[in-house]
Amino acid sequence: MHYLGPFVVFGALQIAEHNDMHVSADAYRSLIEALRDDRIDLERAIASEDLQEDLPQLLRKAVA
């Protein structure tokens, strides 16, 4: 089993108050879909200290 770095959402209470939760929710959805579709660089994801911040660099483009 491989363990990935954390998906961090800082200031979650403030995000909920300002209705900006969709930004983190969309990023988390992208992470889950990338894991499902094998579109993520797992070696780099394992080394990541913050998956949300590093996610754009970890994703591989979908093969058509």
PDBQT receptor file of N, H, CA, C and O in Angstrom, charges set to zero:
ATOM      1  N   MET A   1       0.846  -1.164   0.000  1.00  0.00    +0.000 N 
ATOM      2  CA  MET A   1       0.000   0.000   0.000  1.00  0.00    +0.000 C 
ATOM      3  C   MET A   1       0.895   1.230   0.000  1.00  0.00    +0.000 C 
ATOM      4  O   MET A   1       1.920   1.270   0.681  1.00  0.00    +0.000 OA
ATOM      5  N   HIS A   2       0.497   2.222  -0.765  1.00  0.00    +0.000 N 
ATOM      6  H   HIS A   2      -0.336   2.190  -1.318  1.00  0.00    +0.000 HD
ATOM      7  CA  HIS A   2       1.221   3.488  -0.810  1.00  0.00    +0.000 C 
ATOM      8  C   HIS A   2       0.364   4.561  -0.149  1.00  0.00    +0.000 C 
ATOM      9  O   HIS A   2      -0.843   4.635  -0.378  1.00  0.00    +0.000 OA
ATOM     10  N   TYR A   3       0.990   5.377   0.661  1.00  0.00    +0.000 N 
ATOM     11  H   TYR A   3       1.971   5.317   0.848  1.00  0.00    +0.000 HD
ATOM     12  CA  TYR A   3       0.291   6.460   1.338  1.00  0.00    +0.000 C 
ATOM     13  C   TYR A   3       0.655   7.776   0.684  1.00  0.00    +0.000 C 
ATOM     14  O   TYR A   3       1.831   8.054   0.448  1.00  0.00    +0.000 OA
ATOM     15  N   LEU A   4      -0.348   8.589   0.391  1.00  0.00    +0.000 N 
ATOM     16  H   LEU A   4      -1.303   8.364   0.582  1.00  0.00    +0.000 HD
ATOM     17  CA  LEU A   4      -0.124   9.889  -0.211  1.00  0.00    +0.000 C 
ATOM     18  C   LEU A   4      -0.041  10.949   0.869  1.00  0.00    +0.000 C 
ATOM     19  O   LEU A   4      -0.488  10.751   1.999  1.00  0.00    +0.000 OA
ATOM     20  N   GLY A   5       0.537  12.069   0.499  1.00  0.00    +0.000 N 
ATOM     21  H   GLY A   5       0.900  12.230  -0.419  1.00  0.00    +0.000 HD
ATOM     22  CA  GLY A   5       0.572  13.204   1.402  1.00  0.00    +0.000 C 
ATOM     23  C   GLY A   5      -0.840  13.687   1.675  1.00  0.00    +0.000 C 
ATOM     24  O   GLY A   5      -1.785  13.250   1.017  1.00  0.00    +0.000 OA
ATOM     25  N   PRO A   6      -0.991  14.574   2.626  1.00  0.00    +0.000 N 
ATOM     26  CA  PRO A   6      -2.335  15.037   2.993  1.00  0.00    +0.000 C 
ATOM     27  C   PRO A   6      -2.916  16.001   1.961  1.00  0.00    +0.000 C 
ATOM     28  O   PRO A   6      -2.183  16.726   1.288  1.00  0.00    +0.000 OA
ATOM     29  N   PHE A   7      -4.224  15.998   1.851  1.00  0.00    +0.000 N 
ATOM     30  H   PHE A   7      -4.819  15.409   2.399  1.00  0.00    +0.000 HD
ATOM     31  CA  PHE A   7      -4.963  16.996   1.081  1.00  0.00    +0.000 C 
ATOM     32  C   PHE A   7      -5.406  18.028   2.102  1.00  0.00    +0.000 C 
ATOM     33  O   PHE A   7      -6.374  17.812   2.831  1.00  0.00    +0.000 OA
ATOM     34  N   VAL A   8      -4.705  19.141   2.155  1.00  0.00    +0.000 N 
ATOM     35  H   VAL A   8      -3.919  19.316   1.563  1.00  0.00    +0.000 HD
ATOM     36  CA  VAL A   8      -4.881  20.121   3.213  1.00  0.00    +0.000 C 
ATOM     37  C   VAL A   8      -5.850  21.221   2.779  1.00  0.00    +0.000 C 
ATOM     38  O   VAL A   8      -5.746  21.761   1.678  1.00  0.00    +0.000 OA
ATOM     39  N   VAL A   9      -6.785  21.538   3.658  1.00  0.00    +0.000 N 
ATOM     40  H   VAL A   9      -6.870  21.099   4.553  1.00  0.00    +0.000 HD
ATOM     41  CA  VAL A   9      -7.680  22.682   3.459  1.00  0.00    +0.000 C 
ATOM     42  C   VAL A   9      -7.505  23.577   4.683  1.00  0.00    +0.000 C 
ATOM     43  O   VAL A   9      -8.083  23.324   5.740  1.00  0.00    +0.000 OA
ATOM     44  N   PHE A  10      -6.707  24.615   4.525  1.00  0.00    +0.000 N 
ATOM     45  H   PHE A  10      -6.237  24.820   3.666  1.00  0.00    +0.000 HD
ATOM     46  CA  PHE A  10      -6.463  25.536   5.631  1.00  0.00    +0.000 C 
ATOM     47  C   PHE A  10      -7.653  26.470   5.803  1.00  0.00    +0.000 C 
ATOM     48  O   PHE A  10      -8.283  26.864   4.821  1.00  0.00    +0.000 OA
ATOM     49  N   GLY A  11      -7.959  26.821   7.027  1.00  0.00    +0.000 N 
ATOM     50  H   GLY A  11      -7.447  26.502   7.825  1.00  0.00    +0.000 HD
ATOM     51  CA  GLY A  11      -9.023  27.771   7.318  1.00  0.00    +0.000 C 
ATOM     52  C   GLY A  11     -10.390  27.277   6.893  1.00  0.00    +0.000 C 
ATOM     53  O   GLY A  11     -11.186  28.045   6.353  1.00  0.00    +0.000 OA
ATOM     54  N   ALA A  12     -10.673  26.011   7.127  1.00  0.00    +0.000 N 
ATOM     55  H   ALA A  12     -10.026  25.387   7.566  1.00  0.00    +0.000 HD
ATOM     56  CA  ALA A  12     -11.924  25.415   6.666  1.00  0.00    +0.000 C 
ATOM     57  C   ALA A  12     -13.155  26.143   7.217  1.00  0.00    +0.000 C 
ATOM     58  O   ALA A  12     -14.161  26.258   6.516  1.00  0.00    +0.000 OA
ATOM     59  N   LEU A  13     -13.094  26.625   8.436  1.00  0.00    +0.000 N 
ATOM     60  H   LEU A  13     -12.277  26.531   9.005  1.00  0.00    +0.000 HD
ATOM     61  CA  LEU A  13     -14.243  27.338   8.987  1.00  0.00    +0.000 C 
ATOM     62  C   LEU A  13     -14.500  28.646   8.244  1.00  0.00    +0.000 C 
ATOM     63  O   LEU A  13     -15.650  28.996   7.979  1.00  0.00    +0.000 OA
ATOM     64  N   GLN A  14     -13.441  29.362   7.912  1.00  0.00    +0.000 N 
ATOM     65  H   GLN A  14     -12.506  29.078   8.127  1.00  0.00    +0.000 HD
ATOM     66  CA  GLN A  14     -13.600  30.604   7.172  1.00  0.00    +0.000 C 
ATOM     67  C   GLN A  14     -14.079  30.335   5.741  1.00  0.00    +0.000 C 
ATOM     68  O   GLN A  14     -14.869  31.105   5.194  1.00  0.00    +0.000 OA
ATOM     69  N   ILE A  15     -13.603  29.247   5.142  1.00  0.00    +0.000 N 
ATOM     70  H   ILE A  15     -12.961  28.622   5.586  1.00  0.00    +0.000 HD
ATOM     71  CA  ILE A  15     -14.040  28.889   3.797  1.00  0.00    +0.000 C 
ATOM     72  C   ILE A  15     -15.537  28.623   3.801  1.00  0.00    +0.000 C 
ATOM     73  O   ILE A  15     -16.256  29.081   2.913  1.00  0.00    +0.000 OA
ATOM     74  N   ALA A  16     -16.000  27.894   4.789  1.00  0.00    +0.000 N 
ATOM     75  H   ALA A  16     -15.416  27.522   5.510  1.00  0.00    +0.000 HD
ATOM     76  CA  ALA A  16     -17.428  27.576   4.876  1.00  0.00    +0.000 C 
ATOM     77  C   ALA A  16     -18.261  28.841   5.046  1.00  0.00    +0.000 C 
ATOM     78  O   ALA A  16     -19.361  28.936   4.501  1.00  0.00    +0.000 OA
ATOM     79  N   GLU A  17     -17.756  29.795   5.786  1.00  0.00    +0.000 N 
ATOM     80  H   GLU A  17     -16.863  29.717   6.230  1.00  0.00    +0.000 HD
ATOM     81  CA  GLU A  17     -18.481  31.042   6.011  1.00  0.00    +0.000 C 
ATOM     82  C   GLU A  17     -18.566  31.896   4.747  1.00  0.00    +0.000 C 
ATOM     83  O   GLU A  17     -19.525  32.651   4.582  1.00  0.00    +0.000 OA
ATOM     84  N   HIS A  18     -17.593  31.794   3.863  1.00  0.00    +0.000 N 
ATOM     85  H   HIS A  18     -16.814  31.182   3.997  1.00  0.00    +0.000 HD
ATOM     86  CA  HIS A  18     -17.536  32.646   2.671  1.00  0.00    +0.000 C 
ATOM     87  C   HIS A  18     -17.998  31.919   1.407  1.00  0.00    +0.000 C 
ATOM     88  O   HIS A  18     -17.854  32.446   0.303  1.00  0.00    +0.000 OA
ATOM     89  N   ASN A  19     -18.537  30.744   1.556  1.00  0.00    +0.000 N 
ATOM     90  H   ASN A  19     -18.654  30.316   2.452  1.00  0.00    +0.000 HD
ATOM     91  CA  ASN A  19     -19.045  29.964   0.419  1.00  0.00    +0.000 C 
ATOM     92  C   ASN A  19     -17.983  29.694  -0.648  1.00  0.00    +0.000 C 
ATOM     93  O   ASN A  19     -18.312  29.559  -1.826  1.00  0.00    +0.000 OA
ATOM     94  N   ASP A  20     -16.722  29.616  -0.249  1.00  0.00    +0.000 N 
ATOM     95  H   ASP A  20     -16.455  29.726   0.709  1.00  0.00    +0.000 HD
ATOM     96  CA  ASP A  20     -15.636  29.317  -1.182  1.00  0.00    +0.000 C 
ATOM     97  C   ASP A  20     -15.229  27.846  -1.113  1.00  0.00    +0.000 C 
ATOM     98  O   ASP A  20     -14.178  27.457  -1.623  1.00  0.00    +0.000 OA
ATOM     99  N   MET A  21     -16.055  27.051  -0.489  1.00  0.00    +0.000 N 
ATOM    100  H   MET A  21     -16.908  27.367  -0.075  1.00  0.00    +0.000 HD
ATOM    101  CA  MET A  21     -15.736  25.639  -0.312  1.00  0.00    +0.000 C 
ATOM    102  C   MET A  21     -15.642  24.911  -1.659  1.00  0.00    +0.000 C 
ATOM    103  O   MET A  21     -14.945  23.901  -1.763  1.00  0.00    +0.000 OA
ATOM    104  N   HIS A  22     -16.334  25.411  -2.688  1.00  0.00    +0.000 N 
ATOM    105  H   HIS A  22     -16.900  26.231  -2.603  1.00  0.00    +0.000 HD
ATOM    106  CA  HIS A  22     -16.330  24.745  -3.989  1.00  0.00    +0.000 C 
ATOM    107  C   HIS A  22     -14.933  24.645  -4.589  1.00  0.00    +0.000 C 
ATOM    108  O   HIS A  22     -14.659  23.710  -5.342  1.00  0.00    +0.000 OA
ATOM    109  N   VAL A  23     -14.048  25.579  -4.277  1.00  0.00    +0.000 N 
ATOM    110  H   VAL A  23     -14.271  26.339  -3.665  1.00  0.00    +0.000 HD
ATOM    111  CA  VAL A  23     -12.683  25.532  -4.817  1.00  0.00    +0.000 C 
ATOM    112  C   VAL A  23     -11.962  24.288  -4.300  1.00  0.00    +0.000 C 
ATOM    113  O   VAL A  23     -11.372  23.541  -5.079  1.00  0.00    +0.000 OA
ATOM    114  N   SER A  24     -12.009  24.070  -2.997  1.00  0.00    +0.000 N 
ATOM    115  H   SER A  24     -12.488  24.678  -2.364  1.00  0.00    +0.000 HD
ATOM    116  CA  SER A  24     -11.366  22.883  -2.416  1.00  0.00    +0.000 C 
ATOM    117  C   SER A  24     -12.101  21.614  -2.813  1.00  0.00    +0.000 C 
ATOM    118  O   SER A  24     -11.472  20.586  -3.059  1.00  0.00    +0.000 OA
ATOM    119  N   ALA A  25     -13.423  21.673  -2.878  1.00  0.00    +0.000 N 
ATOM    120  H   ALA A  25     -13.935  22.509  -2.678  1.00  0.00    +0.000 HD
ATOM    121  CA  ALA A  25     -14.203  20.490  -3.278  1.00  0.00    +0.000 C 
ATOM    122  C   ALA A  25     -13.881  20.086  -4.704  1.00  0.00    +0.000 C 
ATOM    123  O   ALA A  25     -13.758  18.896  -4.995  1.00  0.00    +0.000 OA
ATOM    124  N   ASP A  26     -13.742  21.060  -5.604  1.00  0.00    +0.000 N 
ATOM    125  H   ASP A  26     -13.842  22.026  -5.368  1.00  0.00    +0.000 HD
ATOM    126  CA  ASP A  26     -13.391  20.755  -6.996  1.00  0.00    +0.000 C 
ATOM    127  C   ASP A  26     -11.993  20.151  -7.095  1.00  0.00    +0.000 C 
ATOM    128  O   ASP A  26     -11.765  19.223  -7.871  1.00  0.00    +0.000 OA
ATOM    129  N   ALA A  27     -11.063  20.678  -6.309  1.00  0.00    +0.000 N 
ATOM    130  H   ALA A  27     -11.248  21.432  -5.678  1.00  0.00    +0.000 HD
ATOM    131  CA  ALA A  27      -9.701  20.139  -6.316  1.00  0.00    +0.000 C 
ATOM    132  C   ALA A  27      -9.690  18.709  -5.783  1.00  0.00    +0.000 C 
ATOM    133  O   ALA A  27      -8.999  17.847  -6.327  1.00  0.00    +0.000 OA
ATOM    134  N   TYR A  28     -10.451  18.456  -4.722  1.00  0.00    +0.000 N 
ATOM    135  H   TYR A  28     -11.012  19.156  -4.280  1.00  0.00    +0.000 HD
ATOM    136  CA  TYR A  28     -10.514  17.108  -4.161  1.00  0.00    +0.000 C 
ATOM    137  C   TYR A  28     -11.142  16.138  -5.159  1.00  0.00    +0.000 C 
ATOM    138  O   TYR A  28     -10.680  15.006  -5.301  1.00  0.00    +0.000 OA
ATOM    139  N   ARG A  29     -12.195  16.578  -5.848  1.00  0.00    +0.000 N 
ATOM    140  H   ARG A  29     -12.570  17.498  -5.733  1.00  0.00    +0.000 HD
ATOM    141  CA  ARG A  29     -12.823  15.754  -6.880  1.00  0.00    +0.000 C 
ATOM    142  C   ARG A  29     -11.807  15.425  -7.988  1.00  0.00    +0.000 C 
ATOM    143  O   ARG A  29     -11.743  14.291  -8.463  1.00  0.00    +0.000 OA
ATOM    144  N   SER A  30     -11.020  16.423  -8.388  1.00  0.00    +0.000 N 
ATOM    145  H   SER A  30     -11.072  17.344  -8.002  1.00  0.00    +0.000 HD
ATOM    146  CA  SER A  30      -9.990  16.196  -9.409  1.00  0.00    +0.000 C 
ATOM    147  C   SER A  30      -8.978  15.156  -8.949  1.00  0.00    +0.000 C 
ATOM    148  O   SER A  30      -8.555  14.302  -9.728  1.00  0.00    +0.000 OA
ATOM    149  N   LEU A  31      -8.592  15.234  -7.679  1.00  0.00    +0.000 N 
ATOM    150  H   LEU A  31      -8.936  15.928  -7.046  1.00  0.00    +0.000 HD
ATOM    151  CA  LEU A  31      -7.649  14.258  -7.127  1.00  0.00    +0.000 C 
ATOM    152  C   LEU A  31      -8.228  12.849  -7.171  1.00  0.00    +0.000 C 
ATOM    153  O   LEU A  31      -7.565  11.916  -7.625  1.00  0.00    +0.000 OA
ATOM    154  N   ILE A  32      -9.462  12.693  -6.700  1.00  0.00    +0.000 N 
ATOM    155  H   ILE A  32     -10.001  13.451  -6.331  1.00  0.00    +0.000 HD
ATOM    156  CA  ILE A  32     -10.089  11.370  -6.667  1.00  0.00    +0.000 C 
ATOM    157  C   ILE A  32     -10.248  10.818  -8.079  1.00  0.00    +0.000 C 
ATOM    158  O   ILE A  32      -9.985   9.638  -8.313  1.00  0.00    +0.000 OA
ATOM    159  N   GLU A  33     -10.672  11.652  -9.022  1.00  0.00    +0.000 N 
ATOM    160  H   GLU A  33     -10.886  12.611  -8.832  1.00  0.00    +0.000 HD
ATOM    161  CA  GLU A  33     -10.827  11.199 -10.412  1.00  0.00    +0.000 C 
ATOM    162  C   GLU A  33      -9.483  10.841 -11.025  1.00  0.00    +0.000 C 
ATOM    163  O   GLU A  33      -9.388   9.867 -11.772  1.00  0.00    +0.000 OA
ATOM    164  N   ALA A  34      -8.445  11.608 -10.724  1.00  0.00    +0.000 N 
ATOM    165  H   ALA A  34      -8.523  12.400 -10.117  1.00  0.00    +0.000 HD
ATOM    166  CA  ALA A  34      -7.109  11.305 -11.251  1.00  0.00    +0.000 C 
ATOM    167  C   ALA A  34      -6.596   9.980 -10.697  1.00  0.00    +0.000 C 
ATOM    168  O   ALA A  34      -5.968   9.207 -11.420  1.00  0.00    +0.000 OA
ATOM    169  N   LEU A  35      -6.859   9.717  -9.422  1.00  0.00    +0.000 N 
ATOM    170  H   LEU A  35      -7.369  10.345  -8.835  1.00  0.00    +0.000 HD
ATOM    171  CA  LEU A  35      -6.457   8.435  -8.843  1.00  0.00    +0.000 C 
ATOM    172  C   LEU A  35      -7.224   7.294  -9.503  1.00  0.00    +0.000 C 
ATOM    173  O   LEU A  35      -6.650   6.256  -9.830  1.00  0.00    +0.000 OA
ATOM    174  N   ARG A  36      -8.519   7.493  -9.694  1.00  0.00    +0.000 N 
ATOM    175  H   ARG A  36      -8.986   8.337  -9.428  1.00  0.00    +0.000 HD
ATOM    176  CA  ARG A  36      -9.364   6.477 -10.331  1.00  0.00    +0.000 C 
ATOM    177  C   ARG A  36      -8.898   6.185 -11.759  1.00  0.00    +0.000 C 
ATOM    178  O   ARG A  36      -8.865   5.030 -12.184  1.00  0.00    +0.000 OA
ATOM    179  N   ASP A  37      -8.542   7.236 -12.491  1.00  0.00    +0.000 N 
ATOM    180  H   ASP A  37      -8.569   8.174 -12.146  1.00  0.00    +0.000 HD
ATOM    181  CA  ASP A  37      -8.210   7.114 -13.914  1.00  0.00    +0.000 C 
ATOM    182  C   ASP A  37      -6.717   6.946 -14.172  1.00  0.00    +0.000 C 
ATOM    183  O   ASP A  37      -6.283   6.986 -15.323  1.00  0.00    +0.000 OA
ATOM    184  N   ASP A  38      -5.929   6.761 -13.125  1.00  0.00    +0.000 N 
ATOM    185  H   ASP A  38      -6.281   6.729 -12.190  1.00  0.00    +0.000 HD
ATOM    186  CA  ASP A  38      -4.475   6.596 -13.238  1.00  0.00    +0.000 C 
ATOM    187  C   ASP A  38      -3.840   7.765 -14.002  1.00  0.00    +0.000 C 
ATOM    188  O   ASP A  38      -3.048   7.566 -14.924  1.00  0.00    +0.000 OA
ATOM    189  N   ARG A  39      -4.205   8.983 -13.597  1.00  0.00    +0.000 N 
ATOM    190  H   ARG A  39      -4.848   9.145 -12.848  1.00  0.00    +0.000 HD
ATOM    191  CA  ARG A  39      -3.681  10.193 -14.226  1.00  0.00    +0.000 C 
ATOM    192  C   ARG A  39      -2.885  11.047 -13.241  1.00  0.00    +0.000 C 
ATOM    193  O   ARG A  39      -2.853  12.272 -13.358  1.00  0.00    +0.000 OA
ATOM    194  N   ILE A  40      -2.257  10.408 -12.291  1.00  0.00    +0.000 N 
ATOM    195  H   ILE A  40      -2.283   9.413 -12.196  1.00  0.00    +0.000 HD
ATOM    196  CA  ILE A  40      -1.493  11.159 -11.299  1.00  0.00    +0.000 C 
ATOM    197  C   ILE A  40      -0.120  10.531 -11.147  1.00  0.00    +0.000 C 
ATOM    198  O   ILE A  40       0.021   9.309 -11.190  1.00  0.00    +0.000 OA
ATOM    199  N   ASP A  41       0.885  11.365 -10.971  1.00  0.00    +0.000 N 
ATOM    200  H   ASP A  41       0.770  12.357 -10.937  1.00  0.00    +0.000 HD
ATOM    201  CA  ASP A  41       2.247  10.896 -10.741  1.00  0.00    +0.000 C 
ATOM    202  C   ASP A  41       2.336  10.458  -9.280  1.00  0.00    +0.000 C 
ATOM    203  O   ASP A  41       2.545  11.280  -8.388  1.00  0.00    +0.000 OA
ATOM    204  N   LEU A  42       2.174   9.154  -9.047  1.00  0.00    +0.000 N 
ATOM    205  H   LEU A  42       2.004   8.486  -9.772  1.00  0.00    +0.000 HD
ATOM    206  CA  LEU A  42       2.108   8.641  -7.676  1.00  0.00    +0.000 C 
ATOM    207  C   LEU A  42       3.393   8.862  -6.888  1.00  0.00    +0.000 C 
ATOM    208  O   LEU A  42       3.338   9.156  -5.694  1.00  0.00    +0.000 OA
ATOM    209  N   GLU A  43       4.529   8.729  -7.527  1.00  0.00    +0.000 N 
ATOM    210  H   GLU A  43       4.573   8.490  -8.497  1.00  0.00    +0.000 HD
ATOM    211  CA  GLU A  43       5.795   8.920  -6.803  1.00  0.00    +0.000 C 
ATOM    212  C   GLU A  43       5.884  10.340  -6.251  1.00  0.00    +0.000 C 
ATOM    213  O   GLU A  43       6.286  10.540  -5.105  1.00  0.00    +0.000 OA
ATOM    214  N   ARG A  44       5.514  11.312  -7.057  1.00  0.00    +0.000 N 
ATOM    215  H   ARG A  44       5.187  11.150  -7.988  1.00  0.00    +0.000 HD
ATOM    216  CA  ARG A  44       5.537  12.702  -6.596  1.00  0.00    +0.000 C 
ATOM    217  C   ARG A  44       4.421  12.965  -5.588  1.00  0.00    +0.000 C 
ATOM    218  O   ARG A  44       4.604  13.742  -4.651  1.00  0.00    +0.000 OA
ATOM    219  N   ALA A  45       3.271  12.326  -5.773  1.00  0.00    +0.000 N 
ATOM    220  H   ALA A  45       3.122  11.695  -6.534  1.00  0.00    +0.000 HD
ATOM    221  CA  ALA A  45       2.155  12.501  -4.832  1.00  0.00    +0.000 C 
ATOM    222  C   ALA A  45       2.519  11.948  -3.460  1.00  0.00    +0.000 C 
ATOM    223  O   ALA A  45       2.152  12.527  -2.437  1.00  0.00    +0.000 OA
ATOM    224  N   ILE A  46       3.233  10.838  -3.436  1.00  0.00    +0.000 N 
ATOM    225  H   ILE A  46       3.531  10.368  -4.267  1.00  0.00    +0.000 HD
ATOM    226  CA  ILE A  46       3.666  10.246  -2.168  1.00  0.00    +0.000 C 
ATOM    227  C   ILE A  46       4.591  11.209  -1.425  1.00  0.00    +0.000 C 
ATOM    228  O   ILE A  46       4.535  11.306  -0.199  1.00  0.00    +0.000 OA
ATOM    229  N   ALA A  47       5.437  11.917  -2.165  1.00  0.00    +0.000 N 
ATOM    230  H   ALA A  47       5.483  11.838  -3.161  1.00  0.00    +0.000 HD
ATOM    231  CA  ALA A  47       6.396  12.840  -1.555  1.00  0.00    +0.000 C 
ATOM    232  C   ALA A  47       5.773  14.198  -1.217  1.00  0.00    +0.000 C 
ATOM    233  O   ALA A  47       6.383  14.995  -0.505  1.00  0.00    +0.000 OA
ATOM    234  N   SER A  48       4.578  14.463  -1.715  1.00  0.00    +0.000 N 
ATOM    235  H   SER A  48       4.082  13.816  -2.294  1.00  0.00    +0.000 HD
ATOM    236  CA  SER A  48       3.939  15.763  -1.517  1.00  0.00    +0.000 C 
ATOM    237  C   SER A  48       3.578  15.986  -0.050  1.00  0.00    +0.000 C 
ATOM    238  O   SER A  48       3.129  15.071   0.641  1.00  0.00    +0.000 OA
ATOM    239  N   GLU A  49       3.781  17.208   0.405  1.00  0.00    +0.000 N 
ATOM    240  H   GLU A  49       4.145  17.952  -0.157  1.00  0.00    +0.000 HD
ATOM    241  CA  GLU A  49       3.369  17.583   1.753  1.00  0.00    +0.000 C 
ATOM    242  C   GLU A  49       1.991  18.230   1.756  1.00  0.00    +0.000 C 
ATOM    243  O   GLU A  49       1.392  18.406   2.817  1.00  0.00    +0.000 OA
ATOM    244  N   ASP A  50       1.479  18.589   0.568  1.00  0.00    +0.000 N 
ATOM    245  H   ASP A  50       1.965  18.446  -0.293  1.00  0.00    +0.000 HD
ATOM    246  CA  ASP A  50       0.165  19.220   0.447  1.00  0.00    +0.000 C 
ATOM    247  C   ASP A  50      -0.371  18.926  -0.950  1.00  0.00    +0.000 C 
ATOM    248  O   ASP A  50      -0.042  19.626  -1.907  1.00  0.00    +0.000 OA
ATOM    249  N   LEU A  51      -1.194  17.893  -1.060  1.00  0.00    +0.000 N 
ATOM    250  H   LEU A  51      -1.461  17.324  -0.282  1.00  0.00    +0.000 HD
ATOM    251  CA  LEU A  51      -1.705  17.476  -2.365  1.00  0.00    +0.000 C 
ATOM    252  C   LEU A  51      -2.523  18.557  -3.054  1.00  0.00    +0.000 C 
ATOM    253  O   LEU A  51      -2.467  18.689  -4.276  1.00  0.00    +0.000 OA
ATOM    254  N   GLN A  52      -3.280  19.333  -2.288  1.00  0.00    +0.000 N 
ATOM    255  H   GLN A  52      -3.326  19.226  -1.295  1.00  0.00    +0.000 HD
ATOM    256  CA  GLN A  52      -4.088  20.364  -2.937  1.00  0.00    +0.000 C 
ATOM    257  C   GLN A  52      -3.202  21.397  -3.622  1.00  0.00    +0.000 C 
ATOM    258  O   GLN A  52      -3.478  21.796  -4.753  1.00  0.00    +0.000 OA
ATOM    259  N   GLU A  53      -2.166  21.820  -2.964  1.00  0.00    +0.000 N 
ATOM    260  H   GLU A  53      -1.942  21.495  -2.045  1.00  0.00    +0.000 HD
ATOM    261  CA  GLU A  53      -1.255  22.811  -3.534  1.00  0.00    +0.000 C 
ATOM    262  C   GLU A  53      -0.491  22.242  -4.725  1.00  0.00    +0.000 C 
ATOM    263  O   GLU A  53      -0.301  22.932  -5.726  1.00  0.00    +0.000 OA
ATOM    264  N   ASP A  54      -0.054  20.995  -4.623  1.00  0.00    +0.000 N 
ATOM    265  H   ASP A  54      -0.208  20.434  -3.810  1.00  0.00    +0.000 HD
ATOM    266  CA  ASP A  54       0.783  20.383  -5.653  1.00  0.00    +0.000 C 
ATOM    267  C   ASP A  54      -0.007  19.712  -6.777  1.00  0.00    +0.000 C 
ATOM    268  O   ASP A  54       0.585  19.269  -7.761  1.00  0.00    +0.000 OA
ATOM    269  N   LEU A  55      -1.313  19.630  -6.648  1.00  0.00    +0.000 N 
ATOM    270  H   LEU A  55      -1.794  19.990  -5.849  1.00  0.00    +0.000 HD
ATOM    271  CA  LEU A  55      -2.121  18.848  -7.582  1.00  0.00    +0.000 C 
ATOM    272  C   LEU A  55      -1.914  19.201  -9.055  1.00  0.00    +0.000 C 
ATOM    273  O   LEU A  55      -1.780  18.284  -9.865  1.00  0.00    +0.000 OA
ATOM    274  N   PRO A  56      -1.880  20.466  -9.444  1.00  0.00    +0.000 N 
ATOM    275  CA  PRO A  56      -1.697  20.755 -10.882  1.00  0.00    +0.000 C 
ATOM    276  C   PRO A  56      -0.418  20.153 -11.468  1.00  0.00    +0.000 C 
ATOM    277  O   PRO A  56      -0.403  19.741 -12.629  1.00  0.00    +0.000 OA
ATOM    278  N   GLN A  57       0.643  20.100 -10.680  1.00  0.00    +0.000 N 
ATOM    279  H   GLN A  57       0.631  20.434  -9.738  1.00  0.00    +0.000 HD
ATOM    280  CA  GLN A  57       1.896  19.531 -11.171  1.00  0.00    +0.000 C 
ATOM    281  C   GLN A  57       1.902  18.007 -11.156  1.00  0.00    +0.000 C 
ATOM    282  O   GLN A  57       2.734  17.386 -11.816  1.00  0.00    +0.000 OA
ATOM    283  N   LEU A  58       0.990  17.406 -10.418  1.00  0.00    +0.000 N 
ATOM    284  H   LEU A  58       0.313  17.911  -9.882  1.00  0.00    +0.000 HD
ATOM    285  CA  LEU A  58       0.966  15.954 -10.279  1.00  0.00    +0.000 C 
ATOM    286  C   LEU A  58       0.098  15.262 -11.329  1.00  0.00    +0.000 C 
ATOM    287  O   LEU A  58       0.270  14.074 -11.601  1.00  0.00    +0.000 OA
ATOM    288  N   LEU A  59      -0.824  16.006 -11.909  1.00  0.00    +0.000 N 
ATOM    289  H   LEU A  59      -0.963  16.972 -11.688  1.00  0.00    +0.000 HD
ATOM    290  CA  LEU A  59      -1.766  15.398 -12.859  1.00  0.00    +0.000 C 
ATOM    291  C   LEU A  59      -1.132  15.194 -14.221  1.00  0.00    +0.000 C 
ATOM    292  O   LEU A  59      -0.390  16.038 -14.722  1.00  0.00    +0.000 OA
ATOM    293  N   ARG A  60      -1.447  14.047 -14.806  1.00  0.00    +0.000 N 
ATOM    294  H   ARG A  60      -2.050  13.361 -14.399  1.00  0.00    +0.000 HD
ATOM    295  CA  ARG A  60      -1.049  13.756 -16.181  1.00  0.00    +0.000 C 
ATOM    296  C   ARG A  60      -2.269  13.959 -17.052  1.00  0.00    +0.000 C 
ATOM    297  O   ARG A  60      -3.396  13.722 -16.618  1.00  0.00    +0.000 OA
ATOM    298  N   LYS A  61      -2.051  14.392 -18.259  1.00  0.00    +0.000 N 
ATOM    299  H   LYS A  61      -1.136  14.585 -18.611  1.00  0.00    +0.000 HD
ATOM    300  CA  LYS A  61      -3.172  14.588 -19.174  1.00  0.00    +0.000 C 
ATOM    301  C   LYS A  61      -3.785  13.259 -19.549  1.00  0.00    +0.000 C 
ATOM    302  O   LYS A  61      -3.088  12.251 -19.675  1.00  0.00    +0.000 OA
ATOM    303  N   ALA A  62      -5.090  13.265 -19.726  1.00  0.00    +0.000 N 
ATOM    304  H   ALA A  62      -5.655  14.083 -19.623  1.00  0.00    +0.000 HD
ATOM    305  CA  ALA A  62      -5.818  12.063 -20.119  1.00  0.00    +0.000 C 
ATOM    306  C   ALA A  62      -5.420  11.670 -21.535  1.00  0.00    +0.000 C 
ATOM    307  O   ALA A  62      -5.238  12.525 -22.402  1.00  0.00    +0.000 OA
ATOM    308  N   VAL A  63      -5.288  10.380 -21.756  1.00  0.00    +0.000 N 
ATOM    309  H   VAL A  63      -5.436   9.685 -21.052  1.00  0.00    +0.000 HD
ATOM    310  CA  VAL A  63      -4.957   9.860 -23.070  1.00  0.00    +0.000 C 
ATOM    311  C   VAL A  63      -6.274   9.572 -23.795  1.00  0.00    +0.000 C 
ATOM    312  O   VAL A  63      -7.123   8.831 -23.298  1.00  0.00    +0.000 OA
ATOM    313  N   ALA A  64      -6.426  10.166 -24.968  1.00  0.00    +0.000 N 
ATOM    314  H   ALA A  64      -5.737  10.768 -25.371  1.00  0.00    +0.000 HD
ATOM    315  CA  ALA A  64      -7.688   9.978 -25.717  1.00  0.00    +0.000 C 
ATOM    316  C   ALA A  64      -7.680   8.715 -26.527  1.00  0.00    +0.000 C 
ATOM    317  O   ALA A  64      -8.659   8.413 -27.209  1.00  0.00    +0.000 OA
TER     318      ALA A  64
